[in-house]
Amino acid sequence: MEIKPGYRQTRVDAIPEDWSVAPLGALAEISSGTTPARALFDRYYKNGSTAWVKTLDLTNSDVFSTSECVTYLALKETSLTLYPIGTVLVAMYGGFQQIGRTGLLRLPAAVNQAITAIQPNTGQLVSEYLLATLNHRVAYWRTVASSSRKDPNITGQDVRSFPIPYPDPLEQRAVATALFDVDALLDGLNRLIGKKCNLKQAAMQELLTGQTRLLGFSGQWEVKRLGEVGDISSAGVDKKSRPDEVPVRLVNYLDVYRKDFIYSDDLNHWVTARADQAKRCAVQKGDVFFTPTSETRDDIAISAVAMEDIPDAVYSYHVARLRLRDAWDLRFRTYAFKTRAFLDQAEKFCDGNGTRYVLSQAKFRAMTVQVPPIPEQTAIANVLSEMDSELAALQELREKTRNLKQAMMQELLTGRTRLI
């Protein structure tokens, strides 16, 4: 690749000629934490007042609080170090989902043995810039981890050897500030999305149980068993492909668990089925699918609705289908089975042994749901759909902002774009 004038190639990337590259150990003091003996809980942990950081406290951002604290005696009698504000932390253990997770102390704290603490030389390296660089290059740890076994780890020496390109501190602060502004925007979007999700959940519980009625509607709702309003079936298609069967797409467990609406474009898992199976397990507009099994009682009977006919699709053997005989509003079907009252029935009726719980077809048929007249169904669905649309717009904005941040990091942390 051609190097632009004013830039030079390094082992990290092409960087401006006035930038430097050095191993992190040359720019910071690096040490590891300690876990005081759990057997001495009362002495080292009970009523502790000193923040003590564990891997789960690391969120690739600022650390303002910790889930546990240690006592003064733990600091005095063990090898714990109290690190100052501005120390950058890196997780060393926990597999590829954990190693490389970071945090920036915004309070004095000790850290446990699974974390490396980095105290930058403030004359050369800005903590916020270091945090951004570590987050941007988290994939680096895969190249130096001890092995690819189940629980790979990195060492303090790996952290010391981490090569970091860096400009002068003034430019580092400018880069960190620009990225902080995007993080603040993302944080605001996350809080707003969380608030909107909570409002939607509250609205669903009120509107779908008749506790709150929309203007112009009155009268009693019906309470019906699922066996009264439609046909429950399971025994769907397996995930195998056989040469003498017809190709079909599967509505899988995760399609139902993760979505409220199922469209043809969502399905991409191709298998095969016998012709009679394909007909019996077909997916029609308005079909309601449920997850009939779960590892916990409180996470069963999650539902999603087919929003169109999907002629080449069938449902998986891990999914149950409710095909309504009554003419409910299509979008109302999406929301009707998501009330706490309905899910509490599933939790009560399911059978299990502590590791896997299941709702039989008979139990599904016995569960009840509150059913308003069709016009009120449509009105409720309109309200909830508007909330969904607002949430979708916010989530799309969040995703665009995340992509913007990634692009900014690639530009700013390599000097391709200069701020000063």
Contacts in CASP RR format, 6 or more apart in sequence:
PFRMAT RR
TARGET T0000
AUTHOR 0000-0000-0000
METHOD contacts of the structure
MODEL  1
MEIKPGYRQTRVDAIPEDWSVAPLGALAEISSGTTPARALFDRYYKNGST
AWVKTLDLTNSDVFSTSECVTYLALKETSLTLYPIGTVLVAMYGGFQQIG
RTGLLRLPAAVNQAITAIQPNTGQLVSEYLLATLNHRVAYWRTVASSSRK
DPNITGQDVRSFPIPYPDPLEQRAVATALFDVDALLDGLNRLIGKKCNLK
QAAMQELLTGQTRLLGFSGQWEVKRLGEVGDISSAGVDKKSRPDEVPVRL
VNYLDVYRKDFIYSDDLNHWVTARADQAKRCAVQKGDVFFTPTSETRDDI
AISAVAMEDIPDAVYSYHVARLRLRDAWDLRFRTYAFKTRAFLDQAEKFC
DGNGTRYVLSQAKFRAMTVQVPPIPEQTAIANVLSEMDSELAALQELREK
TRNLKQAMMQELLTGRTRLI
1 14 0 8 1.000
3 9 0 8 1.000
3 14 0 8 1.000
4 14 0 8 1.000
6 16 0 8 1.000
6 17 0 8 1.000
7 14 0 8 1.000
7 15 0 8 1.000
7 16 0 8 1.000
7 17 0 8 1.000
8 14 0 8 1.000
8 15 0 8 1.000
8 16 0 8 1.000
8 17 0 8 1.000
10 21 0 8 1.000
10 163 0 8 1.000
10 165 0 8 1.000
11 21 0 8 1.000
11 163 0 8 1.000
12 21 0 8 1.000
12 163 0 8 1.000
12 164 0 8 1.000
12 165 0 8 1.000
13 165 0 8 1.000
13 414 0 8 1.000
14 414 0 8 1.000
15 21 0 8 1.000
15 165 0 8 1.000
15 414 0 8 1.000
15 415 0 8 1.000
16 167 0 8 1.000
16 415 0 8 1.000
16 418 0 8 1.000
18 167 0 8 1.000
18 168 0 8 1.000
19 165 0 8 1.000
19 166 0 8 1.000
19 167 0 8 1.000
19 415 0 8 1.000
20 165 0 8 1.000
20 166 0 8 1.000
21 163 0 8 1.000
21 164 0 8 1.000
21 165 0 8 1.000
21 166 0 8 1.000
22 163 0 8 1.000
22 164 0 8 1.000
22 166 0 8 1.000
23 160 0 8 1.000
23 161 0 8 1.000
23 162 0 8 1.000
23 163 0 8 1.000
23 164 0 8 1.000
24 30 0 8 1.000
24 118 0 8 1.000
24 130 0 8 1.000
24 159 0 8 1.000
24 160 0 8 1.000
24 161 0 8 1.000
24 162 0 8 1.000
24 163 0 8 1.000
24 164 0 8 1.000
25 159 0 8 1.000
25 160 0 8 1.000
25 161 0 8 1.000
25 162 0 8 1.000
27 120 0 8 1.000
27 121 0 8 1.000
27 124 0 8 1.000
27 125 0 8 1.000
27 164 0 8 1.000
27 166 0 8 1.000
28 88 0 8 1.000
28 118 0 8 1.000
28 119 0 8 1.000
28 120 0 8 1.000
28 121 0 8 1.000
28 125 0 8 1.000
28 130 0 8 1.000
29 118 0 8 1.000
29 119 0 8 1.000
29 121 0 8 1.000
30 116 0 8 1.000
30 117 0 8 1.000
30 118 0 8 1.000
30 119 0 8 1.000
30 156 0 8 1.000
30 159 0 8 1.000
30 160 0 8 1.000
31 81 0 8 1.000
31 116 0 8 1.000
31 117 0 8 1.000
32 92 0 8 1.000
32 111 0 8 1.000
32 113 0 8 1.000
32 115 0 8 1.000
32 116 0 8 1.000
32 117 0 8 1.000
32 156 0 8 1.000
33 79 0 8 1.000
33 80 0 8 1.000
33 81 0 8 1.000
33 110 0 8 1.000
33 111 0 8 1.000
33 112 0 8 1.000
33 113 0 8 1.000
33 115 0 8 1.000
33 116 0 8 1.000
33 117 0 8 1.000
34 78 0 8 1.000
34 79 0 8 1.000
34 80 0 8 1.000
34 81 0 8 1.000
34 110 0 8 1.000
34 112 0 8 1.000
34 113 0 8 1.000
35 112 0 8 1.000
35 113 0 8 1.000
36 44 0 8 1.000
36 45 0 8 1.000
36 70 0 8 1.000
36 74 0 8 1.000
36 78 0 8 1.000
36 80 0 8 1.000
37 44 0 8 1.000
37 78 0 8 1.000
38 45 0 8 1.000
43 71 0 8 1.000
43 73 0 8 1.000
43 74 0 8 1.000
44 70 0 8 1.000
44 71 0 8 1.000
44 73 0 8 1.000
44 74 0 8 1.000
44 77 0 8 1.000
44 78 0 8 1.000
45 68 0 8 1.000
45 69 0 8 1.000
45 70 0 8 1.000
45 71 0 8 1.000
45 74 0 8 1.000
46 71 0 8 1.000
47 71 0 8 1.000
48 69 0 8 1.000
48 70 0 8 1.000
48 71 0 8 1.000
48 72 0 8 1.000
48 74 0 8 1.000
49 69 0 8 1.000
49 71 0 8 1.000
49 72 0 8 1.000
50 69 0 8 1.000
50 70 0 8 1.000
50 71 0 8 1.000
50 72 0 8 1.000
50 74 0 8 1.000
50 75 0 8 1.000
50 82 0 8 1.000
50 108 0 8 1.000
50 109 0 8 1.000
50 110 0 8 1.000
51 65 0 8 1.000
51 66 0 8 1.000
51 69 0 8 1.000
51 107 0 8 1.000
51 108 0 8 1.000
51 109 0 8 1.000
51 110 0 8 1.000
52 66 0 8 1.000
52 68 0 8 1.000
52 69 0 8 1.000
52 70 0 8 1.000
52 74 0 8 1.000
52 80 0 8 1.000
52 109 0 8 1.000
52 110 0 8 1.000
52 111 0 8 1.000
52 112 0 8 1.000
53 63 0 8 1.000
53 66 0 8 1.000
53 89 0 8 1.000
53 105 0 8 1.000
53 109 0 8 1.000
53 110 0 8 1.000
53 111 0 8 1.000
53 112 0 8 1.000
53 115 0 8 1.000
54 66 0 8 1.000
54 67 0 8 1.000
54 68 0 8 1.000
54 111 0 8 1.000
54 112 0 8 1.000
54 114 0 8 1.000
54 115 0 8 1.000
55 91 0 8 1.000
55 93 0 8 1.000
55 94 0 8 1.000
55 98 0 8 1.000
55 101 0 8 1.000
55 112 0 8 1.000
55 114 0 8 1.000
55 115 0 8 1.000
56 67 0 8 1.000
57 63 0 8 1.000
57 66 0 8 1.000
57 67 0 8 1.000
58 89 0 8 1.000
58 91 0 8 1.000
58 101 0 8 1.000
58 102 0 8 1.000
58 103 0 8 1.000
58 115 0 8 1.000
59 101 0 8 1.000
59 103 0 8 1.000
60 101 0 8 1.000
60 102 0 8 1.000
60 103 0 8 1.000
60 131 0 8 1.000
60 135 0 8 1.000
61 103 0 8 1.000
61 104 0 8 1.000
61 131 0 8 1.000
61 183 0 8 1.000
62 103 0 8 1.000
62 104 0 8 1.000
62 106 0 8 1.000
63 89 0 8 1.000
63 103 0 8 1.000
63 104 0 8 1.000
63 105 0 8 1.000
63 106 0 8 1.000
63 107 0 8 1.000
63 109 0 8 1.000
64 106 0 8 1.000
64 107 0 8 1.000
65 107 0 8 1.000
66 109 0 8 1.000
70 80 0 8 1.000
70 110 0 8 1.000
74 80 0 8 1.000
74 110 0 8 1.000
75 82 0 8 1.000
75 110 0 8 1.000
80 110 0 8 1.000
81 110 0 8 1.000
81 111 0 8 1.000
81 117 0 8 1.000
82 108 0 8 1.000
82 109 0 8 1.000
82 110 0 8 1.000
83 105 0 8 1.000
83 108 0 8 1.000
83 109 0 8 1.000
83 110 0 8 1.000
83 111 0 8 1.000
83 117 0 8 1.000
83 119 0 8 1.000
84 105 0 8 1.000
84 108 0 8 1.000
84 119 0 8 1.000
85 105 0 8 1.000
85 106 0 8 1.000
85 107 0 8 1.000
85 108 0 8 1.000
86 104 0 8 1.000
86 105 0 8 1.000
86 106 0 8 1.000
86 119 0 8 1.000
86 120 0 8 1.000
86 127 0 8 1.000
87 104 0 8 1.000
87 105 0 8 1.000
87 109 0 8 1.000
87 117 0 8 1.000
87 118 0 8 1.000
87 119 0 8 1.000
87 127 0 8 1.000
88 102 0 8 1.000
88 103 0 8 1.000
88 104 0 8 1.000
88 105 0 8 1.000
88 117 0 8 1.000
88 118 0 8 1.000
88 119 0 8 1.000
88 120 0 8 1.000
88 127 0 8 1.000
88 130 0 8 1.000
88 131 0 8 1.000
88 134 0 8 1.000
89 102 0 8 1.000
89 103 0 8 1.000
89 104 0 8 1.000
89 105 0 8 1.000
89 111 0 8 1.000
89 115 0 8 1.000
89 116 0 8 1.000
89 117 0 8 1.000
89 118 0 8 1.000
90 100 0 8 1.000
90 101 0 8 1.000
90 102 0 8 1.000
90 103 0 8 1.000
90 115 0 8 1.000
90 116 0 8 1.000
90 118 0 8 1.000
90 134 0 8 1.000
90 154 0 8 1.000
90 159 0 8 1.000
91 98 0 8 1.000
91 99 0 8 1.000
91 100 0 8 1.000
91 101 0 8 1.000
91 102 0 8 1.000
91 114 0 8 1.000
91 115 0 8 1.000
92 99 0 8 1.000
92 100 0 8 1.000
92 114 0 8 1.000
92 115 0 8 1.000
92 116 0 8 1.000
92 153 0 8 1.000
92 154 0 8 1.000
92 155 0 8 1.000
92 156 0 8 1.000
92 159 0 8 1.000
93 99 0 8 1.000
93 114 0 8 1.000
93 151 0 8 1.000
93 153 0 8 1.000
94 114 0 8 1.000
94 151 0 8 1.000
94 152 0 8 1.000
94 153 0 8 1.000
95 145 0 8 1.000
95 150 0 8 1.000
95 151 0 8 1.000
95 152 0 8 1.000
95 153 0 8 1.000
96 141 0 8 1.000
96 142 0 8 1.000
96 145 0 8 1.000
96 152 0 8 1.000
99 141 0 8 1.000
99 145 0 8 1.000
99 152 0 8 1.000
99 153 0 8 1.000
99 154 0 8 1.000
100 134 0 8 1.000
100 138 0 8 1.000
100 141 0 8 1.000
100 154 0 8 1.000
102 131 0 8 1.000
102 134 0 8 1.000
102 135 0 8 1.000
103 131 0 8 1.000
104 127 0 8 1.000
104 128 0 8 1.000
104 131 0 8 1.000
111 117 0 8 1.000
116 156 0 8 1.000
116 159 0 8 1.000
118 130 0 8 1.000
118 159 0 8 1.000
120 126 0 8 1.000
120 127 0 8 1.000
120 130 0 8 1.000
122 169 0 8 1.000
123 169 0 8 1.000
124 166 0 8 1.000
124 169 0 8 1.000
125 164 0 8 1.000
125 166 0 8 1.000
125 169 0 8 1.000
125 172 0 8 1.000
126 169 0 8 1.000
126 172 0 8 1.000
126 173 0 8 1.000
126 176 0 8 1.000
128 172 0 8 1.000
128 173 0 8 1.000
128 176 0 8 1.000
128 177 0 8 1.000
128 179 0 8 1.000
128 180 0 8 1.000
129 166 0 8 1.000
129 172 0 8 1.000
129 173 0 8 1.000
129 175 0 8 1.000
129 176 0 8 1.000
130 164 0 8 1.000
131 176 0 8 1.000
132 175 0 8 1.000
132 176 0 8 1.000
132 179 0 8 1.000
132 409 0 8 1.000
132 413 0 8 1.000
133 164 0 8 1.000
133 165 0 8 1.000
133 166 0 8 1.000
133 413 0 8 1.000
134 162 0 8 1.000
135 409 0 8 1.000
136 409 0 8 1.000
136 410 0 8 1.000
136 413 0 8 1.000
140 162 0 8 1.000
141 154 0 8 1.000
141 158 0 8 1.000
144 154 0 8 1.000
144 158 0 8 1.000
144 161 0 8 1.000
145 152 0 8 1.000
145 153 0 8 1.000
145 154 0 8 1.000
145 158 0 8 1.000
146 152 0 8 1.000
146 153 0 8 1.000
146 154 0 8 1.000
146 155 0 8 1.000
165 413 0 8 1.000
165 414 0 8 1.000
165 415 0 8 1.000
166 172 0 8 1.000
167 175 0 8 1.000
167 415 0 8 1.000
170 420 0 8 1.000
171 418 0 8 1.000
171 419 0 8 1.000
171 420 0 8 1.000
174 419 0 8 1.000
174 420 0 8 1.000
175 412 0 8 1.000
175 413 0 8 1.000
175 419 0 8 1.000
178 408 0 8 1.000
178 412 0 8 1.000
178 419 0 8 1.000
179 405 0 8 1.000
179 408 0 8 1.000
179 409 0 8 1.000
179 412 0 8 1.000
182 401 0 8 1.000
182 404 0 8 1.000
182 405 0 8 1.000
182 408 0 8 1.000
183 405 0 8 1.000
185 401 0 8 1.000
186 398 0 8 1.000
186 401 0 8 1.000
186 402 0 8 1.000
186 405 0 8 1.000
189 394 0 8 1.000
189 397 0 8 1.000
189 398 0 8 1.000
189 401 0 8 1.000
190 398 0 8 1.000
192 394 0 8 1.000
193 391 0 8 1.000
193 394 0 8 1.000
193 395 0 8 1.000
193 398 0 8 1.000
196 387 0 8 1.000
196 390 0 8 1.000
196 391 0 8 1.000
196 394 0 8 1.000
197 391 0 8 1.000
199 387 0 8 1.000
200 384 0 8 1.000
200 387 0 8 1.000
200 388 0 8 1.000
200 391 0 8 1.000
203 383 0 8 1.000
203 384 0 8 1.000
203 387 0 8 1.000
204 335 0 8 1.000
204 338 0 8 1.000
204 339 0 8 1.000
204 384 0 8 1.000
205 211 0 8 1.000
205 339 0 8 1.000
205 340 0 8 1.000
206 212 0 8 1.000
207 214 0 8 1.000
207 380 0 8 1.000
207 383 0 8 1.000
207 384 0 8 1.000
208 335 0 8 1.000
208 336 0 8 1.000
208 338 0 8 1.000
208 339 0 8 1.000
208 370 0 8 1.000
208 380 0 8 1.000
209 339 0 8 1.000
209 341 0 8 1.000
209 370 0 8 1.000
210 221 0 8 1.000
210 370 0 8 1.000
210 372 0 8 1.000
213 376 0 8 1.000
214 376 0 8 1.000
214 379 0 8 1.000
214 380 0 8 1.000
214 383 0 8 1.000
217 372 0 8 1.000
217 375 0 8 1.000
217 376 0 8 1.000
217 379 0 8 1.000
221 370 0 8 1.000
221 371 0 8 1.000
221 372 0 8 1.000
222 370 0 8 1.000
222 371 0 8 1.000
222 372 0 8 1.000
223 368 0 8 1.000
223 369 0 8 1.000
223 370 0 8 1.000
223 371 0 8 1.000
224 368 0 8 1.000
224 369 0 8 1.000
224 371 0 8 1.000
225 365 0 8 1.000
225 366 0 8 1.000
225 367 0 8 1.000
225 368 0 8 1.000
226 232 0 8 1.000
226 322 0 8 1.000
226 364 0 8 1.000
226 365 0 8 1.000
226 366 0 8 1.000
226 367 0 8 1.000
226 368 0 8 1.000
226 369 0 8 1.000
227 364 0 8 1.000
227 365 0 8 1.000
227 366 0 8 1.000
229 322 0 8 1.000
229 324 0 8 1.000
229 325 0 8 1.000
229 326 0 8 1.000
229 328 0 8 1.000
229 369 0 8 1.000
229 371 0 8 1.000
230 322 0 8 1.000
230 323 0 8 1.000
230 324 0 8 1.000
230 325 0 8 1.000
230 326 0 8 1.000
231 322 0 8 1.000
231 323 0 8 1.000
231 325 0 8 1.000
232 320 0 8 1.000
232 321 0 8 1.000
232 322 0 8 1.000
232 361 0 8 1.000
232 364 0 8 1.000
232 365 0 8 1.000
233 280 0 8 1.000
233 281 0 8 1.000
233 320 0 8 1.000
233 321 0 8 1.000
233 323 0 8 1.000
233 361 0 8 1.000
234 292 0 8 1.000
234 317 0 8 1.000
234 319 0 8 1.000
234 320 0 8 1.000
234 321 0 8 1.000
234 361 0 8 1.000
235 317 0 8 1.000
236 277 0 8 1.000
236 281 0 8 1.000
236 314 0 8 1.000
236 315 0 8 1.000
236 316 0 8 1.000
236 317 0 8 1.000
236 319 0 8 1.000
237 248 0 8 1.000
237 250 0 8 1.000
237 271 0 8 1.000
237 273 0 8 1.000
237 277 0 8 1.000
237 278 0 8 1.000
237 281 0 8 1.000
237 314 0 8 1.000
237 315 0 8 1.000
237 316 0 8 1.000
237 317 0 8 1.000
238 271 0 8 1.000
238 316 0 8 1.000
238 317 0 8 1.000
239 250 0 8 1.000
239 269 0 8 1.000
239 271 0 8 1.000
239 316 0 8 1.000
240 271 0 8 1.000
240 272 0 8 1.000
241 247 0 8 1.000
241 270 0 8 1.000
241 271 0 8 1.000
241 272 0 8 1.000
242 272 0 8 1.000
243 272 0 8 1.000
245 272 0 8 1.000
245 273 0 8 1.000
245 274 0 8 1.000
245 275 0 8 1.000
246 272 0 8 1.000
246 273 0 8 1.000
246 274 0 8 1.000
246 275 0 8 1.000
246 278 0 8 1.000
247 270 0 8 1.000
247 271 0 8 1.000
247 272 0 8 1.000
247 312 0 8 1.000
248 270 0 8 1.000
248 271 0 8 1.000
248 272 0 8 1.000
248 273 0 8 1.000
248 278 0 8 1.000
248 312 0 8 1.000
248 313 0 8 1.000
248 314 0 8 1.000
249 267 0 8 1.000
249 268 0 8 1.000
249 269 0 8 1.000
249 270 0 8 1.000
249 271 0 8 1.000
249 310 0 8 1.000
249 312 0 8 1.000
249 313 0 8 1.000
249 314 0 8 1.000
250 267 0 8 1.000
250 269 0 8 1.000
250 270 0 8 1.000
250 271 0 8 1.000
250 313 0 8 1.000
250 314 0 8 1.000
250 315 0 8 1.000
250 316 0 8 1.000
251 262 0 8 1.000
251 267 0 8 1.000
251 283 0 8 1.000
251 289 0 8 1.000
251 306 0 8 1.000
251 313 0 8 1.000
251 314 0 8 1.000
251 315 0 8 1.000
251 316 0 8 1.000
251 319 0 8 1.000
252 269 0 8 1.000
252 316 0 8 1.000
252 318 0 8 1.000
252 319 0 8 1.000
253 291 0 8 1.000
253 316 0 8 1.000
253 318 0 8 1.000
253 319 0 8 1.000
255 262 0 8 1.000
255 266 0 8 1.000
255 267 0 8 1.000
255 289 0 8 1.000
255 304 0 8 1.000
256 262 0 8 1.000
256 289 0 8 1.000
256 290 0 8 1.000
256 291 0 8 1.000
256 302 0 8 1.000
256 303 0 8 1.000
256 304 0 8 1.000
256 319 0 8 1.000
257 291 0 8 1.000
257 302 0 8 1.000
257 304 0 8 1.000
259 266 0 8 1.000
259 304 0 8 1.000
260 304 0 8 1.000
260 305 0 8 1.000
260 334 0 8 1.000
260 388 0 8 1.000
261 304 0 8 1.000
261 305 0 8 1.000
261 307 0 8 1.000
261 334 0 8 1.000
262 283 0 8 1.000
262 289 0 8 1.000
262 304 0 8 1.000
262 305 0 8 1.000
262 306 0 8 1.000
262 307 0 8 1.000
262 310 0 8 1.000
263 307 0 8 1.000
263 308 0 8 1.000
263 310 0 8 1.000
264 308 0 8 1.000
264 310 0 8 1.000
264 313 0 8 1.000
267 310 0 8 1.000
267 313 0 8 1.000
273 281 0 8 1.000
273 314 0 8 1.000
277 314 0 8 1.000
278 314 0 8 1.000
281 314 0 8 1.000
281 315 0 8 1.000
281 321 0 8 1.000
282 311 0 8 1.000
282 313 0 8 1.000
282 314 0 8 1.000
283 306 0 8 1.000
283 309 0 8 1.000
283 310 0 8 1.000
283 313 0 8 1.000
283 314 0 8 1.000
283 315 0 8 1.000
284 306 0 8 1.000
284 309 0 8 1.000
284 323 0 8 1.000
285 306 0 8 1.000
285 307 0 8 1.000
285 308 0 8 1.000
285 309 0 8 1.000
285 330 0 8 1.000
286 305 0 8 1.000
286 306 0 8 1.000
286 307 0 8 1.000
286 323 0 8 1.000
286 324 0 8 1.000
286 330 0 8 1.000
286 333 0 8 1.000
287 305 0 8 1.000
287 306 0 8 1.000
287 315 0 8 1.000
287 321 0 8 1.000
287 322 0 8 1.000
287 323 0 8 1.000
288 303 0 8 1.000
288 304 0 8 1.000
288 305 0 8 1.000
288 321 0 8 1.000
288 322 0 8 1.000
288 323 0 8 1.000
288 324 0 8 1.000
288 333 0 8 1.000
288 337 0 8 1.000
289 303 0 8 1.000
289 304 0 8 1.000
289 305 0 8 1.000
289 306 0 8 1.000
289 315 0 8 1.000
289 319 0 8 1.000
289 320 0 8 1.000
289 321 0 8 1.000
289 322 0 8 1.000
290 301 0 8 1.000
290 302 0 8 1.000
290 303 0 8 1.000
290 319 0 8 1.000
290 320 0 8 1.000
290 321 0 8 1.000
290 322 0 8 1.000
290 337 0 8 1.000
290 359 0 8 1.000
290 364 0 8 1.000
291 300 0 8 1.000
291 301 0 8 1.000
291 302 0 8 1.000
291 303 0 8 1.000
291 318 0 8 1.000
291 319 0 8 1.000
291 320 0 8 1.000
292 300 0 8 1.000
292 301 0 8 1.000
292 318 0 8 1.000
292 319 0 8 1.000
292 320 0 8 1.000
292 358 0 8 1.000
292 359 0 8 1.000
292 360 0 8 1.000
292 364 0 8 1.000
293 300 0 8 1.000
293 318 0 8 1.000
293 356 0 8 1.000
293 357 0 8 1.000
293 358 0 8 1.000
293 359 0 8 1.000
294 300 0 8 1.000
294 350 0 8 1.000
294 356 0 8 1.000
294 357 0 8 1.000
295 355 0 8 1.000
295 356 0 8 1.000
295 357 0 8 1.000
296 357 0 8 1.000
297 347 0 8 1.000
297 350 0 8 1.000
297 357 0 8 1.000
298 343 0 8 1.000
298 347 0 8 1.000
300 343 0 8 1.000
300 346 0 8 1.000
300 347 0 8 1.000
300 350 0 8 1.000
300 357 0 8 1.000
300 358 0 8 1.000
300 359 0 8 1.000
301 337 0 8 1.000
301 342 0 8 1.000
301 343 0 8 1.000
301 346 0 8 1.000
301 359 0 8 1.000
301 364 0 8 1.000
301 367 0 8 1.000
303 334 0 8 1.000
303 337 0 8 1.000
303 338 0 8 1.000
304 334 0 8 1.000
305 330 0 8 1.000
305 331 0 8 1.000
305 333 0 8 1.000
305 334 0 8 1.000
307 330 0 8 1.000
315 321 0 8 1.000
320 359 0 8 1.000
320 361 0 8 1.000
320 364 0 8 1.000
322 364 0 8 1.000
324 333 0 8 1.000
326 371 0 8 1.000
327 374 0 8 1.000
328 336 0 8 1.000
328 371 0 8 1.000
328 374 0 8 1.000
328 377 0 8 1.000
329 374 0 8 1.000
329 377 0 8 1.000
329 378 0 8 1.000
329 381 0 8 1.000
330 381 0 8 1.000
331 378 0 8 1.000
331 381 0 8 1.000
331 382 0 8 1.000
331 384 0 8 1.000
331 385 0 8 1.000
332 377 0 8 1.000
332 378 0 8 1.000
332 380 0 8 1.000
332 381 0 8 1.000
334 381 0 8 1.000
335 380 0 8 1.000
335 381 0 8 1.000
335 384 0 8 1.000
336 342 0 8 1.000
336 369 0 8 1.000
336 370 0 8 1.000
336 371 0 8 1.000
337 369 0 8 1.000
339 370 0 8 1.000
341 370 0 8 1.000
342 367 0 8 1.000
342 368 0 8 1.000
342 369 0 8 1.000
345 367 0 8 1.000
345 368 0 8 1.000
346 359 0 8 1.000
346 367 0 8 1.000
349 359 0 8 1.000
349 363 0 8 1.000
349 366 0 8 1.000
349 367 0 8 1.000
350 357 0 8 1.000
350 358 0 8 1.000
350 359 0 8 1.000
350 363 0 8 1.000
351 357 0 8 1.000
351 358 0 8 1.000
351 359 0 8 1.000
351 360 0 8 1.000
351 363 0 8 1.000
352 358 0 8 1.000
371 377 0 8 1.000
372 380 0 8 1.000
410 416 0 8 1.000
411 417 0 8 1.000
412 419 0 8 1.000
END
